[in-house]
Amino acid sequence: MSDAQLAMLLEQSKGNPPPQNGDIQALRDWFEGLNAVFPMAPETQVQRVNLGPCSADLLSSPDSDPGKLVIYYHGGGFIMGSAQCYNTITSFLAQAGGVTVLSVDYRLAPESPPPAGHEDCLHAYQWALAQGYQPGQIALAGDSAGGNLALSTAVSISRLGLPQPAAMVAMSPALDLANDTESHTTLADAPLLNRAMSELFLTVFIGDGDRRSPAVTPFYSPLPVLPPVLLHVGSTEMLRDDSVVVAERIRAAGGQAELKLWPGMCHSWQLFAPALDEGMQSIVEAATFIRRYMD
């Protein structure tokens, strides 16, 4: 493990803490600035596309197969983040997988309460089908809140009887919104995402609503048989057990789930690629998994 790389990155993040004044726009600006320091993959092409209820960035590398599409849902606690903010992950995913990536700017809370964002993410899949992409050449992916949205979209696809995508990848997915699993207590003070920050996100996102509702998370409802799923989660992050438990539930429902616990990694460490070896390695492994089921 690249202990020195991660320690340096976490130390730098301490010098730029999130704003504490409760201003949502200030929080969004802080998050955008935090991620702007990490570069995109070389020679990445970005095209803005209109999906109807929301927009997205379509990213490709010189080696991208235009017929193979990964729909990516960014993180940010359902209240911040953007396609541009996640250009590092999505561009290197396009490069590593030889795919095109549709990075969705789904609607955010509190301006658009749930299930608006979840509906946008399902619509992005329907848009891809309408554009002529074959379901067996489409994969879903996302991190943190985006991992929730990817799994929720896969569940909705199954329940609506739509043709299923080839595969799904979730990195540090935020699924246990009611804090039921053990790591939400034992790792409540984890770096980058702790219990206090999570509570801020969920208060803005859900308010006094039901944190176990399928409108905000698929974690507490019975799961259908899903396409093959890859889950990457850090061993020291608060959301660790979200992935552990959902992997068990996917398998129990008859699906296939590969779970990798990354020793010592923090929440959504892929955002640090290429400054962190494990960040790039996780993206490459995600791309390899996706292409395995597309090919």
C-alpha positions as CSV (number, residue, x, y, z in Angstrom):
1,M,0.0,0.0,0.0
2,S,1.2,3.5,-0.8
3,D,1.1,4.7,2.9
4,A,3.1,7.8,2.2
5,Q,1.0,8.9,-0.7
6,L,-2.3,8.5,1.2
7,A,-0.9,10.1,4.3
8,M,0.2,13.2,2.3
9,L,-3.1,13.5,0.6
10,L,-5.1,13.2,3.8
11,E,-2.8,15.7,5.5
12,Q,-3.3,18.2,2.6
13,S,-7.1,17.7,2.9
14,K,-7.0,18.8,6.6
15,G,-5.7,22.2,5.4
16,N,-8.8,22.6,3.3
17,P,-11.7,21.5,5.5
18,P,-15.3,21.8,4.3
19,P,-17.1,25.1,5.2
20,Q,-19.0,24.9,8.4
21,N,-21.5,27.7,7.8
22,G,-24.3,25.5,6.4
23,D,-24.2,27.3,3.0
24,I,-24.9,24.5,0.4
25,Q,-23.4,26.5,-2.5
26,A,-20.2,27.1,-0.5
27,L,-20.0,23.4,0.2
28,R,-20.4,22.6,-3.5
29,D,-17.7,25.2,-4.5
30,W,-15.4,23.6,-1.9
31,F,-15.9,20.1,-3.3
32,E,-15.4,21.2,-6.9
33,G,-12.2,23.0,-5.9
34,L,-11.0,20.0,-3.9
35,N,-11.2,17.7,-7.0
36,A,-10.1,20.2,-9.6
37,V,-6.4,19.7,-8.7
38,F,-6.4,16.2,-10.2
39,P,-6.0,15.9,-13.9
40,M,-8.0,14.2,-16.6
41,A,-6.5,11.4,-18.7
42,P,-4.5,12.7,-21.7
43,E,-6.3,13.3,-24.9
44,T,-9.8,12.9,-23.4
45,Q,-12.6,14.3,-25.5
46,V,-15.6,15.7,-23.6
47,Q,-19.0,16.3,-25.2
48,R,-22.0,17.8,-23.4
49,V,-25.3,16.1,-24.1
50,N,-28.8,16.8,-23.1
51,L,-30.7,13.8,-21.6
52,G,-34.0,15.6,-21.0
53,P,-34.5,16.1,-17.3
54,C,-30.7,16.6,-16.8
55,S,-27.5,16.8,-18.8
56,A,-24.3,14.7,-18.9
57,D,-20.7,14.7,-20.2
58,L,-19.8,12.1,-22.7
59,L,-16.1,11.3,-22.3
60,S,-13.9,9.2,-24.7
61,S,-10.3,8.5,-25.2
62,P,-8.6,7.9,-28.6
63,D,-9.0,4.1,-28.0
64,S,-12.7,4.2,-26.8
65,D,-15.1,1.9,-28.5
66,P,-18.1,4.2,-29.3
67,G,-20.5,1.2,-28.9
68,K,-19.4,0.4,-25.4
69,L,-20.9,2.7,-22.7
70,V,-20.3,3.1,-19.0
71,I,-23.0,5.3,-17.3
72,Y,-21.3,6.9,-14.3
73,Y,-23.1,8.5,-11.4
74,H,-20.9,10.8,-9.3
75,G,-20.7,11.0,-5.5
76,G,-21.2,14.1,-3.3
77,G,-23.8,13.0,-0.7
78,F,-26.7,13.6,-3.1
79,I,-26.3,17.4,-2.6
80,M,-23.0,18.3,-4.4
81,G,-20.7,17.1,-7.1
82,S,-20.9,17.2,-10.8
83,A,-19.8,15.4,-14.0
84,Q,-16.9,17.9,-14.3
85,C,-15.9,17.4,-10.7
86,Y,-15.4,13.7,-11.5
87,N,-13.5,14.0,-14.7
88,T,-10.4,12.3,-13.2
89,I,-12.3,9.1,-12.5
90,T,-14.4,9.1,-15.6
91,S,-11.6,10.0,-18.0
92,F,-9.2,7.3,-16.7
93,L,-12.1,4.8,-16.7
94,A,-12.7,5.6,-20.4
95,Q,-9.0,5.2,-21.1
96,A,-8.5,2.0,-19.1
97,G,-11.6,0.3,-20.4
98,G,-11.5,1.5,-24.0
99,V,-15.1,2.6,-23.5
100,T,-17.2,5.8,-23.7
101,V,-18.4,7.2,-20.3
102,L,-21.6,9.0,-19.8
103,S,-21.1,11.1,-16.6
104,V,-24.6,12.1,-15.4
105,D,-25.4,15.5,-13.8
106,Y,-28.5,14.2,-12.0
107,R,-30.5,16.7,-10.1
108,L,-29.3,17.5,-6.6
109,A,-31.1,18.1,-3.3
110,P,-32.4,20.3,-1.7
111,E,-33.5,22.0,-4.9
112,S,-34.7,18.7,-6.3
113,P,-35.8,16.4,-3.4
114,P,-35.8,12.6,-3.8
115,P,-36.5,10.7,-5.9
116,A,-35.6,13.2,-8.6
117,G,-31.9,12.2,-8.7
118,H,-32.8,8.5,-8.8
119,E,-35.3,9.1,-11.6
120,D,-32.6,11.0,-13.6
121,C,-30.2,8.1,-13.3
122,L,-32.8,5.6,-14.5
123,H,-33.6,8.0,-17.3
124,A,-29.9,8.1,-18.4
125,Y,-30.1,4.3,-19.0
126,Q,-33.3,4.6,-20.9
127,W,-31.7,7.4,-23.0
128,A,-28.8,5.2,-23.8
129,L,-31.1,2.4,-25.0
130,A,-33.0,5.0,-27.1
131,Q,-29.7,6.1,-28.7
132,G,-29.1,2.6,-29.9
133,Y,-26.6,1.3,-27.3
134,Q,-27.1,-2.4,-26.8
135,P,-27.8,-3.4,-23.1
136,G,-25.0,-6.0,-23.2
137,Q,-22.6,-3.2,-24.1
138,I,-23.7,-0.9,-21.3
139,A,-22.4,-0.9,-17.7
140,L,-23.4,1.2,-14.6
141,A,-20.9,2.6,-12.2
142,G,-20.7,5.1,-9.4
143,D,-19.0,6.0,-6.1
144,S,-20.4,7.0,-2.7
145,A,-23.9,8.5,-3.4
146,G,-23.3,7.5,-7.0
147,G,-22.8,3.9,-6.0
148,N,-26.3,4.1,-4.3
149,L,-27.7,5.5,-7.6
150,A,-26.0,2.8,-9.7
151,L,-27.5,0.0,-7.6
152,S,-30.9,1.7,-7.4
153,T,-30.9,2.1,-11.2
154,A,-30.0,-1.6,-11.6
155,V,-32.9,-2.6,-9.3
156,S,-35.3,-0.3,-11.1
157,I,-34.2,-1.7,-14.5
158,S,-35.0,-5.2,-13.3
159,R,-38.3,-4.4,-11.7
160,L,-39.5,-2.5,-14.8
161,G,-38.6,-5.5,-17.0
162,L,-36.1,-3.5,-19.1
163,P,-33.1,-5.3,-20.7
164,Q,-30.4,-5.5,-18.1
165,P,-26.9,-3.9,-18.5
166,A,-23.8,-6.1,-18.7
167,A,-22.4,-5.2,-15.3
168,M,-22.2,-2.7,-12.5
169,V,-19.4,-1.2,-10.4
170,A,-19.9,0.5,-7.0
171,M,-17.0,2.2,-5.2
172,S,-17.6,3.0,-1.6
173,P,-21.4,3.0,-2.1
174,A,-23.5,4.9,0.4
175,L,-26.4,2.5,1.1
176,D,-27.0,2.2,4.8
177,L,-28.6,5.6,5.3
178,A,-30.0,4.6,8.7
179,N,-26.5,3.7,10.1
180,D,-27.5,0.1,11.0
181,T,-24.3,-1.6,10.2
182,E,-21.3,-2.0,12.5
183,S,-18.8,0.2,10.7
184,H,-21.1,3.2,10.9
185,T,-20.3,3.1,14.7
186,T,-16.8,1.7,14.9
187,L,-15.5,3.9,12.1
188,A,-17.7,6.9,12.7
189,D,-14.6,9.2,12.8
190,A,-13.0,7.9,9.6
191,P,-11.2,10.4,7.3
192,L,-12.9,12.2,4.4
193,L,-16.4,10.9,5.3
194,N,-17.4,10.7,8.9
195,R,-20.7,10.4,10.7
196,A,-21.1,14.2,11.2
197,M,-20.5,14.9,7.5
198,S,-22.8,12.0,6.5
199,E,-25.5,13.4,8.8
200,L,-25.3,16.8,7.1
201,F,-25.7,15.3,3.7
202,L,-28.7,13.1,4.7
203,T,-30.4,16.0,6.6
204,V,-30.3,18.1,3.4
205,F,-31.2,15.1,1.2
206,I,-34.0,13.4,3.1
207,G,-34.9,15.8,6.0
208,D,-37.4,14.0,8.3
209,G,-38.2,11.5,5.6
210,D,-37.7,7.7,5.8
211,R,-34.0,6.8,5.5
212,R,-35.0,3.2,4.6
213,S,-37.3,4.1,1.8
214,P,-36.6,2.5,-1.6
215,A,-36.9,6.1,-3.0
216,V,-33.6,6.9,-1.4
217,T,-31.7,3.6,-1.1
218,P,-32.1,0.0,-2.3
219,F,-30.4,-1.3,0.9
220,Y,-33.4,-2.3,3.0
221,S,-35.6,-3.8,0.3
222,P,-35.5,-7.3,-1.3
223,L,-33.1,-7.3,-4.2
224,P,-33.9,-8.9,-7.6
225,V,-31.3,-10.9,-9.5
226,L,-28.9,-8.3,-10.8
227,P,-26.1,-8.2,-13.4
228,P,-22.6,-9.0,-12.1
229,V,-21.6,-6.4,-9.5
230,L,-18.1,-5.4,-8.4
231,L,-17.8,-3.6,-5.1
232,H,-14.7,-1.7,-4.0
233,V,-14.5,-0.3,-0.5
234,G,-11.8,0.8,1.9
235,S,-11.1,-1.2,5.0
236,T,-11.0,1.9,7.2
237,E,-14.0,3.8,5.9
238,M,-17.3,4.3,7.7
239,L,-19.3,2.9,4.7
240,R,-17.3,-0.4,4.7
241,D,-20.1,-2.6,5.9
242,D,-22.6,-1.1,3.3
243,S,-20.6,-3.1,0.7
244,V,-20.1,-6.2,2.8
245,V,-23.8,-6.6,3.6
246,V,-25.1,-5.7,0.1
247,A,-22.6,-8.2,-1.5
248,E,-24.2,-10.9,0.7
249,R,-27.7,-9.8,-0.2
250,I,-26.9,-9.8,-3.9
251,R,-25.6,-13.3,-3.7
252,A,-28.5,-14.5,-1.6
253,A,-30.9,-13.2,-4.3
254,G,-29.1,-15.3,-6.9
255,G,-26.8,-12.6,-8.4
256,Q,-23.0,-12.4,-8.6
257,A,-21.1,-10.0,-6.5
258,E,-17.3,-9.5,-6.2
259,L,-16.2,-7.7,-3.1
260,K,-12.7,-6.2,-2.6
261,L,-11.8,-4.6,0.7
262,W,-8.8,-2.3,0.1
263,P,-6.5,-2.3,3.1
264,G,-6.1,1.1,4.7
265,M,-8.0,3.0,2.0
266,C,-10.3,5.9,2.9
267,H,-13.6,6.8,1.3
268,S,-13.7,7.2,-2.5
269,W,-9.9,7.1,-2.7
270,Q,-10.3,6.8,-6.5
271,L,-10.7,10.6,-6.6
272,F,-7.0,10.8,-5.8
273,A,-5.9,9.0,-8.9
274,P,-3.3,9.4,-10.4
275,A,-1.6,10.8,-7.2
276,L,-2.4,7.6,-5.4
277,D,-1.4,4.2,-6.8
278,E,-4.4,2.4,-5.3
279,G,-6.7,5.0,-6.8
280,M,-5.6,4.3,-10.3
281,Q,-5.4,0.5,-9.6
282,S,-9.1,0.5,-8.5
283,I,-10.2,2.3,-11.7
284,V,-8.2,-0.1,-13.9
285,E,-9.7,-3.1,-12.1
286,A,-13.2,-1.6,-12.5
287,A,-12.6,-1.1,-16.2
288,T,-11.3,-4.7,-16.5
289,F,-14.4,-6.1,-14.8
290,I,-16.7,-4.1,-17.0
291,R,-15.0,-5.2,-20.2
292,R,-15.0,-8.8,-19.1
293,Y,-18.8,-8.8,-19.2
294,M,-19.1,-6.5,-22.2
295,D,-16.9,-8.7,-24.4
